[in-house]
Amino acid sequence: MNYHFKRQTKSNPLFLIGLLCVLALNLSCKKQQEMASEEVEAQSSIAEKHDILRVEPPNWWVGFKNSTLQLLVNHLEISKTTPEISYPGITVEKVHQADSPNYLFIDLNIDETAKAGKFNIVFKQEGKEDLVYTYELKSREKPAEDYIGFDSSDAIYLITPDRFANANPENDIVETLNEKTIDRTDGYARHGGDIRGITNHLDYIEDLGFTAIWPCPLLTNDMPKGSYHGYAMTDFYEIDPRFGTLEDYNQLSSKLSEKGMKLIMDQVANHCGLEHWWMKDLPFKDWVNLQDNYVKHKANWNNSTNINTNHRRTTNQDAYASEIDKNSMTQGWFVSGMPDLNQRNPFMAKYLIQNSIWWIETSQLGGIRQDTYPYPDKDFMSRWAGEIMNEYPNFNIVGEEWSTNPLLIAYWQQGHPNKDGYNSNLKSPMDFAMQDKIVKGLNEEEDWSTGLIEIYRSLANDFAYVSPKDIMIFPDNHDMSRIFTQLHGDIANTKMALSYILLLPRIPQIYYGTEILMHDFDKPGDHGVIRTDFPGGWAGDKVNAFKGEGLTADQKDMQSFLKKVLNYRKTSKAIHEGKTIHFAPENGIYVLFRILEDETVVHIMNKNEAPVKLDLDRFEEVGLTGKTLKNLITSSELVWGEALELSKKGSLVLTTKLD
């Protein structure tokens, strides 16, 4: 202690009193911190109990921007109890009873001081033994900003999991589920593909040049038949055991991350499956749309008693639409086996939003694909997407709007100046309009107003979009005929469609098997045929496309073609974010350029069967005269001069990047 301090304590007793107060306060704060720490430590060592049938979400995390959490609690006569929680930073804000006595909805607030750990929710009822449920708050694995969603630098591989590869035959049949058969000869039965089948072939997918995968839904679909497709979910928090486990799914995500690839989850906010557990005891009288009709006819429920949606999706934008048409669109059921969820019920809305966030955190997702986007309540969909993007600013969601009208696609994209003031918060709608015109333009005979001009005019519609490069484009998907079928088995046209799609200012998605010319010629449009097993995914397959065994010359050629274009695309900044210039088709030839700094990529679509000479003077403004370009497919080089000889019909892709 120095002289000045001793002098102060003698001459100023108030100084000494103040010092003692400070010391006492510090000791008090330290004691409180120790007590809080001891309390959290005590909570972490609690005896775990799970007396309650179901609590959802199954767990949550600390550190979200939105500090609220709503727990759905399902247990016999749980509404007669009062839940209590004693855990630092957790407050029970409100407890809601449902119409069914077997539910409670508990509103929690998770303060920023709350720490990760386990705690007990005690459900008390006078004269009855307490029911206890141990709940867990976890620490987040990475900052919200590090959840990077798919974008125009990605190429997405769409997979129907049941039809891709069967790595674990032991989970093909699960006796506790309704559908208990495997039949690979039946297009609508289960075939046995699973999550490990995808994980085991990530090297193949990566080698092709894809940077993300989108598997169709993997959640439990406990329907009596047709359950393989996954879109009639019966548990929003469970991986279907016939596909694997949550650990399998998280391992898939982890393996993708190690490769710098992304996992996109296919989700459904519009409907569930009729065998969903809550359909046996609905929480509220308005939990699903047209619930009165379902309850009335439940004993004899079928297609004739169901009230279907009218599918008039334009009612979402139509200023003249009648109320009955709008309600029929959003409240009618898709089919009798898929109850239409009522997102206007605030508890359902919260449930769906939390479910999406739970999967993002649990499985470290790189995006969400939302099914049947225009069918749910559109104000809810704006809120759903908005809350996700608020928590994860660099994330991305693609929504399915099956419309060939660019005005409707534009309406659903975030930031579009809609007259009704609606903002979807959806970054990436789907480009069914461009897909339709690509097929039409390639199939039609060339004339002034038909053929390639259809594709040219369709791309010209990009002026209507807020951000064209954030829209998802595709040659086909799991719900439409394969592109090879749509183009009548014309390989040259198929190559033109694929290379054009991969060079557009878009996010491209390719369906599994496109690379080996999979088709549905036997029954065009039949979903069971469209979703054919990928050859080599099952033990004993005579053809193995993963290894290139047993493929025809045409299949190998297409596989090689796509691989070269996709792998170039991976690192092409001109394709990811460059300027686009295209020239109106002439003489059956359509030319498009993607340009960024010193990289120019040229795409030429030529429908002429006989050799033809392309005059290059017309493209002088692009500035390629005298430059050397490389053919992406053959690696041969040429100098951009006065003319270019096109020896055959097909796609030509050139680049100024020579290495």
N, C-alpha and C positions, 0 to 999 in steps of 0.2 A: 504494500500500500504506500503511495507516494505522500509527500509532505502536504501538498495542496489538498488532497482528499481528507487527511486527518484534520487539517485546519478547518475545512468546511464542516465536518461533523461536530467539532467543538463549538464553533461560532454560530452555527445555524441548526438548531435541533429539528426544525421543520424538514431540513434536507434528509436527516436520518430517518424521520418518520416516513417520508416519501419513498426512501430507498427500501425500507422494510415492507411497505405496501406493494412495491414492484416485485420484490422477492416473493411475497406471499401469493401475488397474482400468478407469477410464473409457476410456482409450485402447484397452485390450484389447476392451472391449464394443463400442466404436465400430468397431474393426477387424472384429470378428465380424459386426456388422450390415452393414458394407460388403461383407464376403465373401458373406454370405447374399444380399444384394441383387444382388451381381454374379452369384451362382450362379443366382438366379431369372431375371436378365436374360439369362444365358447360355442357360438352358433355353428362354426365350422365342424365342431366335434359333436353335434347333436345326434341323437339316435334317429336314424332315418325311418320314416313310416310312409306308407302309401295306402291309406285306408279308403281313399276316394277312387271311384271307378275311372274318371277321366278329368284331367285339367289341361287346357290348351290356351296358349302355346305351352309345350312341354317344359320349356325353360326360356329365359330371356337374358339380356346383357345390360351391363352398366355402360354409360357414356354416350347414349343417343341424344340427338338434339331434342327430340320429342320425349319428354320424361314420363309420359303416361303409358300404362299397360292395362289392358282389360283381359282378365282371365275368364274363360268359359269353364264352369265347373258342372259336371254331370254326375249325379249320384242319386240314388233313391231317396226322395223326400228331403233333398239337401236344402230346399227353400225354408225349412223349419229351423235351420241352424243360423248362427251368427259367426262369421269368420273373424278371427283375430290374428294379427301378425305383430311380432315384437322383433324388429331388426333395424339397426341404425340406417336411416336414410330412406326407409320404406314406409309409406303412409297409405292406409286404406281410406280413399276419398269417398267412395260410395259403393253400396251393395244393391244390386238390382235383382228383383225377383222376375221370373219369366211367367208365361201363361201355364207352362208345365211345372208342377212342383218339384221336378227332378233336375232343375237347373238353377244356378246362380251366376250372375255376371259381376265380377269384382273389379272396380276401378282402383288402380294403384298409381301412386306417384313415386317415381324413383329419383330421389334427390341426387344432385351431382356429387354429394359426399358419400353416397352409397358405394360400398365395396363389393367385389365379387365374393360370393359365398353361398352357402345353403342355409335355409331357414324353414321353420315349420309354419304352415297355415293351420290354425286350430279352429275347427268348426264346433261351436258349442251349442248345446240344446239342454234346457233345464230338464233334469231327471234322466238324462241319457249320458252315456259315456262319450267323451270327446272323440271326434274323428280328426285325425292328423294327416296332413300331406306335406311331404318335404319338397320344397321348391328350390330351384337353383338360379342364381344370377351369375353369368359368366363374364369374364373379361373378353373384350373384342380382340380378335387375332391380328387385325391390322387397321390402320386409320381408314375412315370412310372414303377419303379421297383416293385411296389406293385400289378401290374397286373400279377397275377400268372396263367399261363396256365395249362391245364390238363396234366397229366403225368401218369406214370405207377402205381401210387398210386390210380388212379381214376378208376371208373367203370361208363360207360356212358350209359344212357337210351335214345335211339333214339325214337322220337315220330313223327307221322304224325298228326299235330295239328287238322285238320278237322275231324279226326276219333278218337280222344282220349276222349274228354268230352266237352259237350255244357253247359257252365255256364250262358250264356246270349243269349237266343233265340231272343231277340229284335234286335240283329245285324246280324241275319242269312241272311237277304235279305237287300241289299242297293240299292235303286232305281237308283242311279246315275251310277252304274256299269253295265257292259254288261250282266253278268250271274246273273239272278234274280230268280233262282229256288233252292229249297231244296228238295232232294229226296233220302232218306236213302236206298231205294231199288235199286238204280242205283249206281254201284261201281265207276262210273266216274263223278257223279254229286257231288255237295257240300252237306255235311251232317250237318254242323253247329258247329263243334268243334271250340274252341277258346282259347285265351291265358288264360283267367280266369279259363277255365276248367283245364288247366295244373296247374296253381297256387293253385287252390283249392285242388289239390290232391298231393301236394308236400310231405305231411306227408306219404302218401302211398309209394311214390317213395323212400323217405329217409329210411323208415322202411324196404323196400326190401334190402337196402344196397348200393344203387347207390349214387355216389358223384357228378355227373354232368348230365345235360340233353342236348340233341341236338335235338331241334325241326327242322323239315324241314322248308323251307323258309316261313317267315311270312309277307314279303313285298307285297305291292299291286300287284295283278295279274289280271288285268282287261281284261282278255280274254273272248271271247264269250262262251266257254265251256271248261271243264276240268281244271278249274282254281284252284281247291282245292289243287293240289300238290305243287304249289308255285314257280316252277322253270322257269316260263315265266314272269319275273318281268316287270311291266310297270311303276314303280316309285321306284328308288333305295333309296329314302329318306322317304318313307311313309309306315307305318304299314297298311296292308290291313284292312279296317274298318270292314270287316266281321270276322276278328280275334280279333279286339279290337282297342286299341289306343296305341300311344307311351307311355302314362302313364301306361297302362296295362303291356306293355313289360318291362318297367323299374321297375315296381313293382315286376314282376316275377324275374328279376335279383336281386332285393333287398332282396326278401324273400329267394332266394337261398343262397345269401351271409350270411344271418342271420343263416342259417343252416350249413354254411361252405361248401356249394356246389357251382358249377360253371355253368354258362350259355354259351353254345357254339352256335355261330350263323352260320347258313348255308348260304353261299354267292355264287354268280355266277359271275365270271369275263368273262366268255366265250360268253355269249349271253344275250339277253333280250327278252321280249315278243313283238310280232308284233304290239300290241296296245300301246307300250311305247309312251309317249307323244312326244318324239323327232322324232319318225318315220314319223310324219305328216309334219315335217319341219327339215330335217337333217342339222346339222350345217356345215359339210364339205362334200365334194364329196367322201371322203374315211372314213366316220365315222363308217360305217359297212363294212364288207368284201363283195366283189362281189356286191357292191352297184349299179353299172351300170346295172347289170342284174335285180336287184330288181326294179329300177326306170323304166326300159324298159317294164317290165311286171306287173307293179304295179296294173293297172286296171283289170288285169285278173290273179292275183297272186294265185298260188296253188302248190300242190306237184310236178306237171309236169314241171312248169316253174322254180321252185327252183333248185339250184345246191347244192346237199348235200355234206357234208364231206364224204371222203372215209373210215373214221374210222380206218385208218392204223396207229395206234399210234406208232408203232415201227419206223416210219420215223423220230421220234425225236432223236433216237439213231443210226439208221442205217447209217453206213459210205458209203454204196453203194446206198442209196435212191436217186431216181430221183427228180429233182426240182418240176416236175408236181405232183408227189405223195405227197411231203412235203407240197406244197401249197394247194393241195386238202384237206389234213388232217386239216390244221390249218385255212383255209379260207372258206371252205365249211360250209354251215349252218347245224346245227344238224337236224332240221326239218323246214318246211316252215313257221311255226309259231314262230320260234325263230331266229331272226336276229343275225348273228355272229359279235360280236364287234371287231373292228380293233384296237388292242392294240398298233400297230405300229404308229398310229396317236398319237403324243405326248400329245394332249389335252385329248383324251380318256384315255390314260395311267394315266395321273395325276388325272383325274376325278375318276377312279376306286380306285386308291391308297388312295386318300383323303376320299372317301366314306367308305372304310374299317376302317380307323382311326377314322372317325366321329362316327361310330357305337361302336367302342371299348370304346371311351370316353363317349359317350352319355348314353350307357347302361351298362357300367362297365363289359364288357365281360370277360369270362374266357377262350376264345378260338374261333377260326374260323374253320369251315369245308368248304373247297373250292371245289365246284362241278367241274366235268369234267376237272381235272387238266392238262392233256396232250394236250388238244385241243387248248387253246389260244397260242399266240406267247410265246415260252418258255423263251426267254430272258426277256420279260416283266414279266413273272411269277417269275423269279428270282429276278427282281427288286422289284416287288410288295411285295413278302415275306421278302426281305431284308430290305426294308424301314419300314415295320411294326416291324420286330424284332429289328431294330436299335433303334426305339422309345421305344419299350417294350421288354427289354432283357430277361425277364422271362416268356413271353407269349408263346403260342403255336398255330400252325396251322396244320391241317391234310388235305391232298390232296387226292382226289379220282383218283387213277390210277387203272382201272379195268383190271388187268393183272394177269394171273396165273404164269407168268415167274418171278422168284426172281431177275433175272438180271435187269429187267425193274423197279421193285420196288426199288432195290438198287440204280439205277441211279438217282432216284428222291429224295433220302435222302441227306440232307445237309452234306457236307464234304466228299461225296463219291469220290474216285480218278478216275473220268471219263476220258477216253482217250481224249475226245474232250475239256476237261478243264471246262466243264459246272458245276456250283455249283448252286443248286436250292434254297438254303437258307430255304428249307422246312424240318422241324424237323421230321414230322410224315407222311409218306405215309401209304397207306392201304394195308393190307396183304390178298389180294384175293387168293394168292398162297396157303397159309396155310389153309384158309377156304375150298378151293377146295379139298385139300388132306385129311382134316379131314372127310369130307363127303364121299369121295371115300374110304378111309381106313375103315370106319365103315360099309359101305354098301357091300364091297367086302367080299368074302369068304377068310378065312385065308389060305395062302400058303406061299411058300418061298419068292415070290416077290409081293404078294398082301395082302391086309388087313392092319393091324396096321403098317406094315413096311412102308407103304406110308406116314403115319403121322410122323414116326420116321425119315425117310429120308428128309421130308420137313423141320422139325426143324433143321436138320443138315445143311441146307442151310443158317443158321444164320451167318456162317462165311463170307458171302458176304455182310452183312449189317454193316454200321458204328456203329449203335446203335439199336440193336433189340428191346430193351425195350421201345423205342420211337415209334415203329410201332403200328398201330391200327389193332386189330384182332376182328373178329365178326363171329357169326354163320350164320347170314343172315342180310339183310337190307330191305329197302323199295322198292328196285328194283329187288329182287330175291325171289324165293319161300321160304316160312317159313322153318326153320330148321327141324321142326317136319314133314313137307311134304317131304323135301329132304331126310330124313331118314326113309321114308315110314311108318310113324306112330309108330316107335319103340321107346318106352319111355326109355328103358335102354340105347340105343344108343344116344338118345337126351341128357340124363343126362351126359353120358361120354363126349359128344362133349362140353357141357356147362362147366362142371367142369374143363376139360382140358384147354379150352380157358381162364378161369378165373385164372388158375395157371401158365400160360405161362409168360415168360418175355416179356410182351406186354402191350398195353393199350386196355382193352376190351370194346366193345360196344355191347349192347343187345337191340334188337328191342322190342318196347312195345308189350305186349301180349305173348311174348315167355314164360313168367312165368306161363301162363295158357294154354299152348299148342295150341295157335292159329295156324291155318293152312289154306292151300288153296287147299285142296283135290278136291273140286268141279270143279275148273278150274285151275290146276297147272300153275303157272307163270303169271296168270292174275293179273295185278296191282290193279284192283278194289277189288279183293278178298283178295290179300295179305294185303291191307290196310283196313281191315275190322274194323268196329267200336268196340272200347273197351267196353265190357259189363259193364253197370253201369254208363256210361258217359252221358246218356240221361234219362230225367225223364220218368218213365214208363217202363224202361228196366226190364225184368223179372229176368235177371241174373245181379248181381252186384259184379264184381270181386274186386272192391275196398274194399268191406265189407266182401267178401268171401261168399256171398249169392247166392245159386243156382248153385254153381260149382260142377263138378263131383269129385269123390274121387281122380282120377288121376290128375285133375287140381289142387286140393288143395295140393296134394303131391308134384307136381312140384313147386308150389309156395313156399312151405315150404323148399324144397331142395335148390332152388336158393337163398332164403333169408338167409339160414344158410351159404352157401359158400360165398356169397357176403359180409355178415357182418363180417365173419372171415377175408376176404380179406382186409377189410377197414384198419385194424391195423396190418396186417402181413408184417413186414419189409422183411421177407424172400421172399415173393411173389413180393413185390414192387421192391426190388433191390438185391436180393440174387443170389448166384451162382446156376446154373442149371446143373444137371447131369441126363442123361437118359440112359436106358439100352435097347439094341436092343430087340424087341418083340420076345418072345418064347412061343410056345404052346398057342397062342391066348391071351397072357398077355403082356402088355406094362407098364413099371414102370418109373416114372419121379420123381426127388427130387428137391426141392428148399431149399437152405440152407443159413442161415446167423447167425453167432455166435451160440447161443444156441437154435435157432429155426430151425427145419427141418419140411418141409411139404412134405408128400408122396402122389403121385397120382398114382392110379392103375386102368388101363383099362382092363377089363376082358370080353372077348367075348364068353367064354365057358358057354353053357346052363346048363351043369351038374356040380356038385361040383368038385373042383379041388384044389390041394395042391400046393402052391407056395414056392419053396425052397429059403430061405432068405440068405443062405451062399453066393450066387452070389453078394449080395449087401453089402458085408462086408466093402468095402472101404468107405462107407457113414458113418460108425461109429455108428450105431444104436443098435448094439447087447446089449441086457440086458436093454435097455431103455423102459420106459412106453410111449405109444402113445395113443392119444384120437381120436376116430372116430368123424369127424366133424358133421356128420348127426345124429348119434344115441347117441353121447356123451359117449358111452361105451369105456372102456380102455383095452389095451392089452400090453403084453410085447413082444418086438421084439426078437424072438428067432431063432430057426432053420427053421421053416416053418410057413406058414400062410394059414389057410383054407379059401377058397373063395367059399361060398355056392351057389352063383348065378351070372349070367351075370350082368355086370354093373360097376359102378364107385365106387371106395373106396378112400376116402380122409382122411388121418391121419396127426396128428400134435404132436410135442413134447411139445407144449404149452398146459398145462393141466387146466389152469384157464381162 
